[in-house]
Each structure stands twice: as structure tokens, then as C-alpha cells.
Amino acid sequence: MENRLIRAVPREIMQVPTREPIVSFTFDDVPASALDIGAAILEAHGVRGTFYIAGGLAGNVEPGRSLIDRAGCGELAARGHELGCHSFSHRDLRHLDGGALAADLARNAAYLDAVDPRASRRNFAYPYNSGSFGKRTMLGQSFRTCRAAGEGINRGATDPAFLRAVEIRQPQQHVLGLARWIDALVADPGWLIFFTHDLSPQPTPYGCTPPSFHLLVAYAVARGCQVLTVDAALDRMGLREARP
């Protein structure tokens, strides 16, 4: 319900140009397989992705996946990928008061700045894709954009604090059907953001297999899409900020 309210009452509007198809591939949390396999697939096609990091999860070992640590974050940055913020504690923002959220975001900023310092604002992805109407001002001031889900392409008037994105997740039949979003983007250009988590022959419910991810990246490139990080996509659309 809160997500619907945020969509219905945007805090601000940016104009996403519709002159060319732009695709961003993003990862949340970030599992080690996103670095070891996902980044390599993107690089093989000459493109880069955005990896939304929650510092409090760094190095965790969970059922079906392990998460990258500080060294992994540094490797991603060194290889030209973008590090975004996914909060530090990875808690649903609706359950944090304003002070707790500010402290949490500052802690994650310190974590990311230690491996990838920058002067301009980072991009953010909501933990659990769950927005908070009352915290939009803080988030809008802290980040260039905030990405949710929403199963849609960003075109024309768009709320930068609640970008739409399409999830790459199980079941496998669903993943293989996601090429239709790229076809829709080419037919009616805008900005399509994909997101996923792990890549494995037996992925978690929130990930996909390496061949499927490779198929989507290759198809986006073959269809003539500009495949860019979230930050680079914003710059290409003319929404530039100062660089370090």
C-alpha cells in the first residue's frame, strides 16, 4: 500500500528521454557469484553493472549463497562497476525511524567510501523493494536515485526516488521470458533496469542461472541498447552531478 502511495504522489519528477533504449543490470546485497560470474559476463560484453551493497551483510554466509566482503567491493570498483547503497543493516525502511535511518545510511556511506571514495551522491536500492513515504525527503537529498521494483520501464516523467525495475528471479521459465522487456524497450525507448541477486546452476529463488543472465545481457547488446550503470545512464540522460 505504501509503495502505491509513493507512486501516486511523486516527490519530484525527472524526464527520462525516449530517444534511445537504455538498459542497466543491477545486483542487490551482493552475493559472491554476482562478482565472480555476473561482473565477468557483463565485462565479456564490454559493459558494466551497478552493485547495491549493504555493508552489514559483508562476508555473510547464508543458505545457498555467500556475500562479498570489503575486498570484493574494491575489486568491483577497480573493474569499473558502480557501487550503490542498499543501506547498512538491510532492514525494511518502514521499521526505522528517521534518526536510525540517517545513522544507518552514514555507516554504509563510510563503508563504501573506504573502498570507492566519491564526491557526488550515490544511487540507492530499497531493501526488500519497500519504500517509505515519510523518508522520501531524506533519501532524495542523500541519493541521485532510489530504485524499487514495479515491473516497468522508466519513460518520460519519472520519480527518481522510486525508479521502476524488473526482477530476474526464479522460476527459470520466467527468466527466459524477460527478453520481452528488451523488445518492448526497443519498440518504445526509455530506461529499463533489471535487478537480481545470485547467479548459480541452482540459484536461490531470488537469482538466476549464469546462461540465462548471459542471454539477457547478450540480447540487450544485440538489440542495440545502451547498456550502462545507473550512474552512467543518468549522465547520458543529461542529469549530471559533480565528479570527484
N, C-alpha and C positions, 0 to 999 in steps of 0.2 A: 504494500500500500504506500509506504513512504517513497519507494522508487517511482511509483506512478505520479505521486505528488511532485517530486523533483522534475520529472519530465514535463508535467503540465505547467509548471511555474519556473521557467529557467531563470537563473540568477543574472546571466549575461548571455550575449549572443556573439558568435563569430561566424564569418561567412566562409564556408568550405567551397572553394572553386569547383566547378563541374566541367573544366576543360580537359582533364586527363584523369585516367584511373590510377589511384594511389593505393597501395596495399602495405600494411605494417603487420609483421609477425611478432607476437609478444609472448612472453612466458611469465607465469606467476610463481612465486615462492623462493627459490628456483631450484628444482632438482638437479643433481649432478648430470643426469642424462640430457638435460637441456643445454648444458655446457658441452659435454663430450660429444653429443650427437646432433642436437638442434643447431648449435652455433656452426658446427662443421658443415651441415647441409646448406645453411644459408651462405656460408663463405664459398662453398663449391659453385654457387650460382652468382658470386660476385656481389652479394648483398649482405646486409646486417640486420639485426633484430634488437628489440627492446626487452630487457630482462628486469622485471619488477621485484626488488629484493626486500625481504623482511629480515632485518639483522638479527632479531631474536630467534629466528629459525636456523641460523647459520650452523652448518655441521650436524644438524639433527639427523638421526637415522630412524626412519618410520617404516611401517609395513609397506613393502613394495617400492620404496624409494629412499634415497639419502639426499640431503640438501647441501649445496655448495657452501664453502666457508669463505673467509676473507680473501684467501689466495685465489679462489675461483672467481670471485668478483673482480679482482685485479686482472686476472687473465682475460676475462670478457672485455673489460675496458681497454686493455692493451691491444686486443684484436679488433677494436673499432666498433664494438657493440655499445649500446646505450644502457646505462644503469638507471632504472627508475625506482621510485619509492613505493613500498607496499605496506607501510607502517613498520614499526619495530616489533611489536608484540603480536601482530596479525590477529587482532581482536575486531569483532564487529563494531564499527564506529558508533552504532546506536547505543552501545553499552559503556561508552566512555564519556565522561563529562569534558567540558572544554579544556580545563586545566590539564587533565590527564592526557588528552589527545595532543595538546601542544607539547607536553614533555615527551611523549612517545615519538612524535614526529622529529623533535630536536635530537633525540637519541639516535634515530635512524639516519638523520642527516649527518651526524658526526661519524657514524659507522661508514656511510658511503663516501663521505669526503676524505676519509683516511686512505681510501684506495683510488678514488676518482674525483679529485677536487675540481670544483667549477664555481664560477661566479653567478651564473644565471640560474633560474629556477629549474628544478627537475620536473618530470612528469610522474603522475601518481596513478595507482590502480587500487580500487576499493577491495579490502579483504572481503571475501565471500560475495563480491559484487553488490554489497549492501551499502546504500547511500544514507546520508543523514541530513535532513533538511536544515536543521539548526546549525550545522557545522559547515555549511557551504561557503560562508564568507571566509572563514579561516583557511579552508582548503583552496579557495580561489586566489587568495593572497599568497599562499605558500607555493603553489604549483602552476606550471604552464597549463596543464590539462589534468583531468581526473577521468580515468577510464572505468566504466562499469561493464555491463553485458548489453542486453537489449535486442540482440539478434537483428541488426540492421546496418545499413551503410550510412555514413555521415555525408550529407549533401546540403549545400545551401546554408540556411540559418541553423546553427548548431550550438548547443550549450557546451562550452569547453570543460565545464566542471562535471559533465556526465556524458562522456562520449559513448556511443554505441559500439559494441564489438560482438563478434561471432565466435563461439567456443568450439574448439577442436577437441572432442571427447568421445568416449565410447557411447554406444556400440559402434563397431567398425563400419557397418553399413551407413551409419550417419556420417562418419568422417569422409567416406568415399563420395558422398553426395554433396560435399561442401564446395566442390568446383562450381556449382551453380551460382554461388555468390560472386565468384570471379566473373562468370559470364554476365551476370546482372550488372556488375560494376563496369565492365567494358561497354555494355549497351547504354548505360546511363552513368557517366563518370561521377566520382566523388572519392571518398576516403573509406576504405574497408580495413578494419582492424580485426585480425584473428588473435585469439589467445588460447593457450593450453598450459600444461604443466610438465609431465614426464613423457619421455619417448622410450618405448621398450617393446620387445616382441610380445610381452604380456603386460600391457600398461595398466595403471590404475584406472578407475572409472573416469578420472579427470585428465587422462592423457591419450596418446595415440601411438601407433607403431611408426618406426622410422620410415618405411616405404611410403606410408600414407602422407606423412609430413613432407617428404621429398616430392611426392606427386603434387601437392598443393603449391609448394614453392616453385617448382618447375613450370607448372601450369600458369601461374601468375606471370612469370617471366616470359613464357612463350606467347601469352596473350598481349604482351606489350605494356603491362602495368609497370609503373614506377614503384619498386619495392624499396621502402625506406623505413628507417627507425621512426618512432613517433616524433622525436625532436627534429629530425631531418625533414619529415613530412610537413611539420608546422613551418619550418623555414622556407620550404619550397612553395607553400601557400602564401608566403609573404608575411607571416606572423612571427617576425624575428625578435630575438632578445639579444642582449649583450653577451658576448662570449668571453671566457677567461682571458 
